[in-house]
């Protein structure tokens, strides 16, 4: 089974998510309403609300990619035995995934459960410029990046562009539904689902610690005989001044 995204496509997605999106969000200035927020005590860096958004968005993205990958040919009426049609479907999958990342940048502007993700967006020209740059580069890649990105040469048609952009735009209303989902319910579900993962993680961590201790003890035991077999230190005998003068006579 071939991967849904090629290596070069993944590099471009990582560049969007790890560099461009990070710069766009890092330059986003705080609003005056942040003064109304109560002070936060010492707690986890990633809150329950943030975990809820991360998990919910990933569920949607994985669902879209799986549907297009496994059933896209039947849904769009493509004969996947034709290499050109298979390349078209691969291009739609890649383009849809990138557009989901683009629209999700706006969702990430808010770390709470409030709905206005566009608040103060026009005050940050860096954010607007970076988003426009990402969109321009993605359009350019789809049109002229066929060989390098292993997608359809010459770009895709209007219907395929519409599929890509609509599946990406749905990330915004989907985020609204995620924000309406109570944090307490998500935390309860996460505790039940994540408990087996935590148990396995602790078991692996304990086993790794014991293995490290055994290896360290064996290494020290092997180094000890080598130190005992080393050359004996030289013994220097120094006589007193009177014995030295008698010997000279």
Secondary structure, DSSP 8 states (H G I E B T S, - for coil): ---SS-HHHHHHHHHIIIIIHHHHHHT----GGGGGS----S--SS-HHHHHHHHHHHHHHHHHHHHHHHHHHHHHT--TTSHHHHHHHHHHHHHHHHHHHHHHHHHTT--SS-S-TTTTGGG-HHHHHHHHHHHHHHHHHHHH-HHHHTS-TT---HHHHHHHHHHHHHHHHHHHHHHHS-HHHHHHHHHHHHHHHHHHHHHHHHHHHHHHHHHHHHHHHHHHHHHHTS----------HHHHHHHH-
